[in-house]
Amino acid sequence: MKVKISIPPVLALAILLTSNPPNPAMGRSAEKPSTSMHPLTESYAVLQTSRFELKENDLNIFRVTTVGVDRNIEAFVSLSDLYQDTLAMQTKYMTNQKSIPFDDLKFFELDSASRQRVLTGTNLSERDTMFMYDYQSGDFTKIPVKELKAVAHLTPYASEGEDISPWDYMIGFEVGHAVLHKSKERYYNNVLVYIGKKNPFVQAKLQLVKWEKIEERDFPKKSLKNEYSHVLKTSNYYQFKSDTVTFFIRDVLVENRVEIRHFIAAKGKRILVEKIFRESEGSSLAPLNFADTVDASSGEQWVGYLFKDKPAVVFGFEYHSFGCPSIMYVDKRYSEVPINCDNRH
């Protein structure tokens, strides 16, 4: 959802950068904007700068976005979930829109100055590498950042004749046609991306979850807050066993539709992590992989080791129409890893 206020975006950011300059060492603004700002200006500035606050030790994982149709599909890794600085846009595309054909506004390569601003603002450098891992096929590739084209793609929700702002653009790196051919056929749906100095991915250590139905008595936790006590409901129960951990699902059906999913990972009687998933306006529950029907080309839930020196992970329980999915560690001491997917409307 976009935030619209009456103060021009460039003015808001310019005030912020003047009164609260970024820290070059960390690629982020100081902790607190100047209190001399107008409240609306300050609110807007904080919202925008929070999108590109970045620490060197953060594990920032990205999805590949596809633009175009059929044989003209281009692969693109957007950095805009973390970085949206108006200064990264060439001035001519913001000030001379009426004289530029709309097709030329849809896509352009960033000039060298804009490219450098993006790199600085995301703590990246030309010496870094883009690591791409398709966890379904096991394919892996890496590309030096210095070989990647920095580009801006106009969101498909922008229309010809309307004023276009810097926030209507997805800014990031274009991925060439010569990488991950099998993944391209599946629109890169199972590809995860990291950009940095070292490859964080563990390869070939994930397995497809295959759920089997169990009885209610085998589910490890009986209590679940029930918001649907006034309607007809039933529950189905499933489990999947790995080497040392058992994963459980309780699907709560309301009028024959799965509305709540209670997930638990347990080692013996000890619960390692649990989460409640719900149908909502912005997300829906992904179908489960059932042992008698699933194969690697259609499976949603995966479990195993994905990141070096980190606990096992599990993911694939939701579809998102708003926001992005995350990867859950099978250890409640660790926070989830959000996937930056630039899912805008």
Backbone torsions as a table, in degrees:
resi	resn	phi	psi	omega
1	MET	NA	132.3	-179.9
2	LYS	-88.8	144.4	176.1
3	VAL	-98.2	124.7	-178.9
4	LYS	-118.6	126.4	174.5
5	ILE	-133.1	173.7	-173.3
6	SER	-81.6	-11.1	-178.4
7	ILE	-83.7	129.1	-178.5
8	PRO	-58.9	137.9	-177.7
9	PRO	-57.0	-43.1	-176.6
10	VAL	-64.3	-37.3	178.5
11	LEU	-64.6	-42.9	-178.9
12	ALA	-61.3	-45.3	-178.4
13	LEU	-70.8	-35.4	179.2
14	ALA	-63.9	-41.4	177.5
15	ILE	-62.0	-42.4	-180.0
16	LEU	-61.4	-47.4	-175.8
17	LEU	-67.8	-28.8	179.0
18	THR	-73.8	-44.1	-174.9
19	SER	-90.1	-16.3	-173.3
20	ASN	-145.4	69.1	-171.1
21	PRO	-63.6	150.5	178.3
22	PRO	-65.4	154.5	174.0
23	ASN	-90.8	108.3	-175.0
24	PRO	-58.5	-30.4	-176.7
25	ALA	-69.9	-29.9	-176.2
26	MET	-112.0	-9.0	-179.4
27	GLY	67.0	32.3	-178.1
28	ARG	-146.8	161.5	179.3
29	SER	-79.0	166.6	176.1
30	ALA	-63.8	166.5	-170.1
31	GLU	-62.4	-33.0	-170.6
32	LYS	-136.0	123.2	176.1
33	PRO	-65.6	161.6	-178.9
34	SER	-60.0	134.5	-179.2
35	THR	-76.6	-2.9	179.0
36	SER	-82.0	-7.6	179.5
37	MET	-67.3	153.3	166.2
38	HIS	-62.4	139.5	-176.2
39	PRO	-52.9	-40.2	179.5
40	LEU	-67.8	-39.7	177.9
41	THR	-63.3	-44.0	-179.3
42	GLU	-63.6	-43.8	180.0
43	SER	-60.7	-44.3	-179.5
44	TYR	-64.7	-44.5	-178.1
45	ALA	-63.8	-42.4	179.7
46	VAL	-63.8	-41.2	178.7
47	LEU	-59.3	-45.9	-176.4
48	GLN	-72.4	-44.4	-177.0
49	THR	-69.3	-26.4	179.5
50	SER	-65.4	-22.3	-179.0
51	ARG	-70.8	-22.6	-179.3
52	PHE	-121.9	21.7	170.9
53	GLU	-71.0	127.7	-171.6
54	LEU	-145.4	132.9	176.1
55	LYS	-109.5	149.4	-176.4
56	GLU	-62.8	-29.1	-175.3
57	ASN	-91.4	-2.7	178.3
58	ASP	-67.5	142.6	175.6
59	LEU	-94.7	89.3	-176.7
60	ASN	-92.2	109.5	-178.0
61	ILE	-105.1	140.8	-176.3
62	PHE	-124.3	155.3	167.6
63	ARG	-96.0	160.5	171.8
64	VAL	-91.8	127.9	176.2
65	THR	-97.1	137.1	175.7
66	THR	-105.9	136.9	177.5
67	VAL	-125.4	147.6	-176.6
68	GLY	95.4	-176.7	-178.3
69	VAL	-136.4	154.3	174.8
70	ASP	50.7	-125.1	-175.4
71	ARG	-75.7	-10.2	-178.4
72	ASN	-95.8	14.8	-179.4
73	ILE	-66.7	131.4	176.3
74	GLU	-114.2	141.4	176.7
75	ALA	-95.3	139.8	-169.9
76	PHE	-150.7	134.8	176.4
77	VAL	-108.7	109.2	-177.1
78	SER	-84.2	134.8	174.8
79	LEU	-100.1	6.3	-169.0
80	SER	-72.7	-16.5	172.5
81	ASP	-65.5	-25.6	-177.7
82	LEU	-107.9	-22.1	-171.4
83	TYR	-143.8	118.5	172.7
84	GLN	-142.6	85.5	-179.6
85	ASP	-107.1	123.1	-179.9
86	THR	-58.8	-26.7	-176.8
87	LEU	-71.2	-11.8	179.1
88	ALA	-81.0	-7.0	-178.2
89	MET	-96.0	134.7	175.5
90	GLN	-62.0	136.6	-174.6
91	THR	-58.2	-37.1	-173.7
92	LYS	-63.1	-28.9	-179.1
93	TYR	-79.2	-12.2	178.6
94	MET	-101.6	-31.4	-172.4
95	THR	-103.8	-19.1	-176.7
96	ASN	-120.1	36.3	-173.7
97	GLN	-61.8	-34.9	-176.5
98	LYS	-66.0	-24.7	-177.4
99	SER	-97.7	1.6	-178.4
100	ILE	-109.2	129.3	177.0
101	PRO	-56.9	143.1	-175.8
102	PHE	-59.5	-36.8	178.4
103	ASP	-60.7	-32.6	178.4
104	ASP	-76.2	-22.7	176.7
105	LEU	-78.8	-21.2	-175.2
106	LYS	-68.6	-30.7	-175.0
107	PHE	-155.9	136.5	172.1
108	PHE	-158.4	155.4	176.6
109	GLU	-83.5	139.6	177.4
110	LEU	-71.8	142.6	175.1
111	ASP	-74.1	173.2	-172.9
112	SER	-61.6	-37.6	179.9
113	ALA	-67.5	-42.6	179.2
114	SER	-67.2	-40.0	177.1
115	ARG	-58.3	-44.2	-178.9
116	GLN	-65.6	-36.5	178.1
117	ARG	-63.4	-39.7	178.1
118	VAL	-64.7	-45.5	179.6
119	LEU	-61.6	-45.7	-179.8
120	THR	-63.7	-42.8	-176.8
121	GLY	-71.1	-15.1	179.3
122	THR	-114.1	12.2	-179.3
123	ASN	58.7	30.2	176.5
124	LEU	-106.4	162.7	177.2
125	SER	-140.9	167.3	178.6
126	GLU	-64.6	-17.4	-179.5
127	ARG	-85.4	-7.4	179.3
128	ASP	-77.6	175.3	-176.6
129	THR	-133.8	143.0	171.0
130	MET	-93.0	121.9	178.0
131	PHE	-105.5	126.8	-178.0
132	MET	-123.1	126.4	-175.7
133	TYR	-130.5	121.9	174.5
134	ASP	-94.9	103.6	-174.3
135	TYR	-72.9	-15.9	177.7
136	GLN	-78.6	-50.5	-177.9
137	SER	-88.3	-20.3	-175.4
138	GLY	86.2	0.1	-179.0
139	ASP	-70.8	145.4	-176.8
140	PHE	-143.2	143.2	173.4
141	THR	-149.9	163.7	176.1
142	LYS	-141.1	145.1	-177.1
143	ILE	-135.8	126.9	175.5
144	PRO	-60.6	137.5	179.6
145	VAL	-57.0	-36.6	-177.7
146	LYS	-62.9	-16.9	178.8
147	GLU	-96.7	-2.2	-177.6
148	LEU	-93.6	141.5	177.4
149	LYS	-86.4	124.6	175.5
150	ALA	-85.0	124.5	-172.0
151	VAL	-136.5	167.4	173.6
152	ALA	-125.6	125.5	176.6
153	HIS	-112.0	131.0	177.0
154	LEU	-73.7	133.9	177.9
155	THR	-57.4	142.5	179.8
156	PRO	-66.4	-9.8	-180.0
157	TYR	-86.2	-5.1	175.5
158	ALA	-82.9	143.2	-176.3
159	SER	-117.2	149.0	178.1
160	GLU	-62.4	135.6	-179.7
161	GLY	96.0	-17.9	177.4
162	GLU	-86.5	154.2	173.6
163	ASP	-68.3	135.5	-178.9
164	ILE	-109.3	129.0	178.8
165	SER	-103.0	166.4	177.4
166	PRO	-58.4	-27.9	-177.0
167	TRP	-79.1	-3.1	174.3
168	ASP	-85.4	-2.2	-178.4
169	TYR	-106.4	142.6	169.3
170	MET	-96.1	122.0	-176.1
171	ILE	-110.3	132.1	179.6
172	GLY	178.4	-148.3	-174.9
173	PHE	-116.4	134.1	175.3
174	GLU	-83.0	138.0	179.5
175	VAL	-104.3	131.1	-176.1
176	GLY	-68.9	166.0	-178.5
177	HIS	-71.3	-17.5	-169.3
178	ALA	-85.7	6.7	-176.4
179	VAL	-116.5	143.6	172.3
180	LEU	48.8	62.9	-176.8
181	HIS	-61.2	-42.4	179.6
182	LYS	-63.7	-37.5	-179.6
183	SER	-66.6	-36.5	179.7
184	LYS	-60.7	-37.2	179.6
185	GLU	-62.3	-25.1	179.2
186	ARG	-105.9	21.7	178.1
187	TYR	57.5	29.3	175.9
188	TYR	59.3	27.9	-175.3
189	ASN	-63.1	-27.1	-176.4
190	ASN	-110.8	21.7	-178.7
191	VAL	-101.1	130.0	173.7
192	LEU	-111.0	147.1	-173.5
193	VAL	-129.7	139.8	171.6
194	TYR	-134.2	141.5	178.2
195	ILE	-121.7	121.3	-178.3
196	GLY	176.1	-158.2	-175.2
197	LYS	-90.1	-30.7	-176.5
198	LYS	-127.1	145.0	177.0
199	ASN	-69.5	119.1	-178.4
200	PRO	-88.9	-8.0	-170.0
201	PHE	-86.7	140.3	167.4
202	VAL	-96.3	126.2	-175.0
203	GLN	-95.5	144.7	173.2
204	ALA	61.7	33.0	178.7
205	LYS	-118.8	9.6	175.6
206	LEU	-101.8	149.3	173.8
207	GLN	-132.3	151.2	178.9
208	LEU	-73.1	129.3	177.4
209	VAL	-73.8	137.9	177.4
210	LYS	-128.7	103.3	-173.8
211	TRP	-79.2	140.8	174.3
212	GLU	-124.2	142.1	-175.7
213	LYS	-72.5	142.0	177.8
214	ILE	-132.1	173.8	177.3
215	GLU	-86.5	159.4	180.0
216	GLU	-57.3	-37.4	-177.3
217	ARG	-64.2	-19.1	-178.9
218	ASP	-87.7	-9.7	178.0
219	PHE	-75.0	133.0	-168.6
220	PRO	-75.0	-11.3	-176.2
221	LYS	-138.7	125.9	-173.1
222	LYS	-92.5	-28.0	-174.0
223	SER	-86.7	135.2	174.2
224	LEU	-151.9	119.9	-179.4
225	LYS	-55.0	129.2	-171.4
226	ASN	-112.6	108.3	177.1
227	GLU	-86.5	-3.0	-173.0
228	TYR	-117.1	34.1	-176.8
229	SER	-66.7	-17.8	-175.8
230	HIS	-90.7	-2.4	-179.4
231	VAL	-126.1	164.4	179.6
232	LEU	-66.9	132.7	-178.0
233	LYS	-148.7	152.8	172.6
234	THR	-140.7	170.8	178.7
235	SER	-133.5	143.9	170.8
236	ASN	-116.1	145.8	-173.9
237	TYR	-124.9	140.7	-177.7
238	TYR	-142.2	159.1	174.3
239	GLN	-145.7	159.4	173.4
240	PHE	-141.8	131.0	-178.3
241	LYS	-108.0	125.9	170.0
242	SER	-100.3	-162.4	-176.0
243	ASP	-59.3	-48.2	-174.8
244	THR	-126.8	-9.9	-174.7
245	VAL	-120.3	141.1	174.1
246	THR	-112.2	133.6	-179.0
247	PHE	-108.1	135.7	-176.3
248	PHE	-124.0	147.7	174.5
249	ILE	-131.9	134.3	164.9
250	ARG	-118.0	114.9	175.1
251	ASP	-96.9	120.5	178.8
252	VAL	-96.2	119.5	-178.5
253	LEU	-99.5	128.5	175.1
254	VAL	-114.7	115.8	-176.5
255	GLU	51.8	48.3	176.0
256	ASN	67.7	17.5	177.4
257	ARG	-124.6	133.3	178.9
258	VAL	-70.9	117.4	-178.3
259	GLU	-111.0	-28.1	-178.6
260	ILE	-133.7	139.4	175.6
261	ARG	-127.5	118.5	179.1
262	HIS	-101.5	114.8	-177.6
263	PHE	-108.5	136.7	177.2
264	ILE	-139.4	137.0	168.7
265	ALA	-115.4	127.5	-174.6
266	ALA	-135.5	147.4	173.1
267	LYS	-118.7	104.2	-169.4
268	GLY	66.0	-126.2	177.9
269	LYS	-95.0	-1.2	-177.2
270	ARG	-91.3	122.9	178.4
271	ILE	-82.1	120.9	-178.2
272	LEU	-84.3	-39.8	178.7
273	VAL	-162.9	149.4	173.7
274	GLU	-148.0	156.5	-178.7
275	LYS	-156.7	146.2	175.0
276	ILE	-104.3	123.8	174.4
277	PHE	-106.0	142.7	-178.5
278	ARG	-135.3	146.6	168.9
279	GLU	-64.4	138.5	179.1
280	SER	-152.6	179.1	178.5
281	GLU	-63.7	-33.5	-174.9
282	GLY	-99.6	-6.9	-178.3
283	SER	-149.5	156.4	176.4
284	SER	-137.6	159.1	-176.7
285	LEU	-81.9	129.8	178.6
286	ALA	-74.2	149.5	176.6
287	PRO	-64.7	148.3	178.7
288	LEU	-81.5	151.5	174.5
289	ASN	-84.0	109.3	179.0
290	PHE	-92.1	139.3	-170.4
291	ALA	-56.6	-32.4	-174.4
292	ASP	-89.5	-3.4	-176.3
293	THR	-130.7	-19.6	-170.4
294	VAL	-82.8	149.8	168.4
295	ASP	-139.0	170.5	-172.5
296	ALA	-62.2	-24.1	-177.2
297	SER	-79.4	-15.1	-176.3
298	SER	-125.2	-2.5	-175.4
299	GLY	-71.2	147.3	-179.1
300	GLU	-105.3	-45.0	-175.1
301	GLN	-91.2	134.0	178.9
302	TRP	-131.4	148.9	-179.8
303	VAL	-143.0	150.0	178.1
304	GLY	138.9	-159.1	-177.6
305	TYR	-98.0	129.6	-177.0
306	LEU	-121.3	-34.7	-176.2
307	PHE	-117.1	140.4	-179.9
308	LYS	-64.0	138.2	175.5
309	ASP	60.5	28.1	178.5
310	LYS	-127.9	160.4	176.7
311	PRO	-65.7	171.4	175.3
312	ALA	-62.5	158.4	-179.2
313	VAL	-125.2	164.7	171.4
314	VAL	-147.3	142.0	-177.2
315	PHE	-161.9	169.8	175.6
316	GLY	105.9	29.3	-175.5
317	PHE	-98.1	-12.5	-173.6
318	GLU	-137.3	152.9	163.8
319	TYR	-106.8	146.7	-176.7
320	HIS	-123.7	121.1	170.6
321	SER	-90.5	-24.4	172.0
322	PHE	-127.1	144.0	179.2
323	GLY	74.3	-169.8	-174.1
324	CYS	-132.3	157.3	177.5
325	PRO	-75.9	173.6	176.7
326	SER	-138.9	164.8	180.0
327	ILE	-108.4	126.7	-175.0
328	MET	-99.7	130.6	172.8
329	TYR	-78.0	146.2	176.7
330	VAL	-85.3	55.2	-177.7
331	ASP	-168.3	110.9	-173.8
332	LYS	-68.7	-7.1	176.1
333	ARG	-77.0	-13.6	-177.9
334	TYR	-108.3	137.4	175.7
335	SER	-74.0	156.9	177.0
336	GLU	-67.6	154.2	177.5
337	VAL	-99.6	109.2	178.1
338	PRO	-71.1	146.3	175.4
339	ILE	-101.6	121.5	179.3
340	ASN	-79.1	114.0	-174.0
341	CYS	-125.0	-0.1	178.5
342	ASP	48.8	52.5	-178.3
343	ASN	-88.9	91.3	-175.5
344	ARG	-112.4	157.6	179.9
345	HIS	-134.8	NA	NA
